[in-house]
Amino acid sequence: MPGNRDAMFRGRAGERELVDGVLDAGTGVVLVDGAAGTGKTRLLAEVAAGAARRGVEVVTARDELDQPFLLARLAERGPGGPALVVLDDLHLAEPATLAALRELLPASAHAKVVWLLARRGGEGADRLFAAAVQRGALRIELGPLPDDVVADLVTDLAGAVPDDDLRALASTARGVPAELAALFQALRADDHLVVAAGQASLRTDRTPRHTEALLRGRISALSGVARHLLQVAAVLGPRFDPGDVAEVLASSTAVLLPALDEVIAAGVVTSLDDRLAFRHELLWRLVADAVPPPVRCALHREVGEMLLRRGDSAVVAAEHLLHGAQRGAARSIDGLVAAAKALLWTAPDAAAELAGRALELTDQASPSLADRTVVAVRALVAAGDLTAAQACARDALTRQVAPAPAAELRHCLAATTLLRGQHAESVEISESLLGEPDLPPELVPWVEIIRMTALLGHDRDRAQELAEDVVRTRTGSPDDVRATALAVLAAIARDTGQPGAALELARAAARSAASHDLSAYPPLLLATVLSGLREFADADSVVRRVRGGASAVVARRITTTAVQARISLQAGRIEEAAAEARSAVAVAEETGHTALLAPGLAVLAMVAVHTGDLPAALGHVERCREHVPVDGLVFSRAYYQWIDVLVSYVGHGTGKALALLGDEYPGLVSSGLFAEEPRAAGWFVRRALEAGDERLAEAVVAHAERLTAENPGLRALATAALHARGLARGDASSLELAARQHQDPWARANAAEDLGALLAAGPDRAAPVRALETALELYREIGASRDSARVLGRLRKLGRRRRAEPARPESGWAGLDDTERAIVNLVAKGQTNRQISAQLFMSPHTVNFHLRKIFRKLGISSRVELAARPPGDR
């Protein structure tokens, strides 16, 4: 390993300069004080070597036993040339030696002799040093090295610039050179240092036994009171309030001050804002592990109960109670439950763990069992563990349960059945609850929300009737029940071809939403309506607001990810769409959210169609067919039907695709599909013309124009109608105008391709080639490889050959697109995936997807290598 392993002589330039001044004068006494390891001996050796190079005679004792003999020789020495007498470790010298020195120093005041005397400060030779100072001796006190010097020294010892973790570990040496050298010697013995891309870091895949032994020795050297204090502090955590330590020890901070000073001086603990902290996690772990498990458990319990008693955060208290609570300890268990409630929305996994532990510790005969079960089931629902939530609720309901908690448990069952797509059962449970006269008032709104949402997937006529009644009777301030009713009406308006009304209702629903719900349905429905009408900026903004909220409920996360996936797809960000959709499907499958599988599968099917992966498209649609009957909430059923028709066309041809319109989806063309996916209008006209079905083509055009007439001001609908009419009539000017006016890259590319295909029938070759090349560039920009290949085939028929490869290189810096370059720059600034996702308005999963592509293109394998690339390469 390169670098200075033995600790370069750094940071003592000022002291060297002072000693050199005395040497230049040719006579004098220099006294060096310093704690062990501060470099006294090294300073003396450097000064002696420098003096010898200048021709000065250097006289020194081999050790403290040689000191009296050296002094005897010096007493007999006659006048001579300049000399430097170096005596180290005078704190170990015998009294007679020190007395002889006191006699010799003034006697040699006029000789050409410089005395360089060193001792460990405060441990001896006090009279000698005091007398020398009185006679004008120069006194130098060696303290810890300053931070900038330590940084340079650590870089020398490590052979590279240390990362934050290694710097923190090095800080335990308190700037003492010998301790730094010993630390790095231990790290090398453990093979615990890693140097990559100019940065040094610590291994995480092995136990650093020599380093642990070194640090354990420093801890063992502390007094018993200091070690006791550290053990309590370690139970409190890596950072702790000294007042908390004092309270646990039934003492005061003032009484503990000497011990606190000792642990800080020893480099074990440091001051951090308004708290103290262990200098490194390794130190904290060593101290914590030294506490016997039963003692540690008891301390955790005492700390947790202390925090609860004091009224501190239940969440912080629960971290301790989780380790220390015992069966039947009511106060500790109540603390776990309180923390679970506090974390229910923001950290449901942690809430489920806390509530589950509380249940484990609760006696079956406890009157609190039912209420604690309710908290556990609610946490499991929020965390996405629907199977466990249902089992826990049903098991509890087999026992004698009071009416209020029984209603809570049944409400949770209604929620889980809704999320599993069992809409009829969810409606049945909800309506049974609402029919009970003693249903707790605070539960009524939640049950109404579940019932309306389940009815939307089960009985739309009843859902509409109920939602209209809610909107009519509930007015005023934000209200989640009213928001859900407006969202239900918006979904029905969307699906029945009333996009203007859908947009107005969805906006009102989003404004009315007031609190957390299982899926953030009202604002996300607004995002789907906006995206369908090609208002991508507004749609993205809505999703960002939902993602920026505090709730981490799993159902909400799946729905948000699926909605973002389709927005990205419709906006032409096909790779991001695929990454988001895969994430939504994976979580929905893992957690049993059956009702939320179809949206992600639909997006993946569409991506597979456009990237030419027919087997994947067929597989996704086949699975989607199983789950479509339980959706119609997030996306319309017409949207899923169109994707089924589209994949059938790709896999089996026009005849099979159009047959679905008569057999399975007779109302598809007259539905609200063209408002949710405007480019579908042109697609259906295209297929109708291929099949020679003029009646179908005219029906599509008529419906698209009716939507436009009934919803003036919705530009996406008007352009879709223009596109469909241009195709049906063979009107090049309409297609050219549509290609300019479409708001999404897919539809622009489709219109340009349709224009090129129409013009190719004429004698002029330049115009169709221009149109098709425009379509090709758009498809390539999107990443639609199958569509690109189709257009390349059209161009070849016109005698125009184009490269099939992307214009951008497949590897190297030039191969990165704009998004990838932005991610590289943020990684270089040290940002995490979550921070980058907030900056670039995408999920951390999507950031990780881009990073894998970046690594592949640049031929690297880690963020460290990426961050280490020179600025000129970014």
PyMOL commands that set and color helices and strands:
alter all, ss='L'
color gray80, all
select helices_A, chain A and resi 13-25+40-53+67-76+90-92+95-107+126-134+147-158+164-173+177-189+209-220+224-236+242-248+253-265+281-289+293-310+314-324+330-343+348-360+369-383+386-397+403-419+423-434+441-458+460-473+480-495+499-512+521-532+536-547+554-570+574-591+594-611+614-630+637-652+654-663+673-676+679-691+694-710+715-729+732-741+745-759+766-782+785-797+813-815+818-828+833-840+844-858+863-867+871-873
alter helices_A, ss='H'
color red, helices_A
select strands_A, chain A and resi 28-34+57-60+83-87+113-120+138-142+161-162+193-196+199-202+239-240+269-272+275-278
alter strands_A, ss='S'
color yellow, strands_A
deselect
rebuild
show_as cartoon
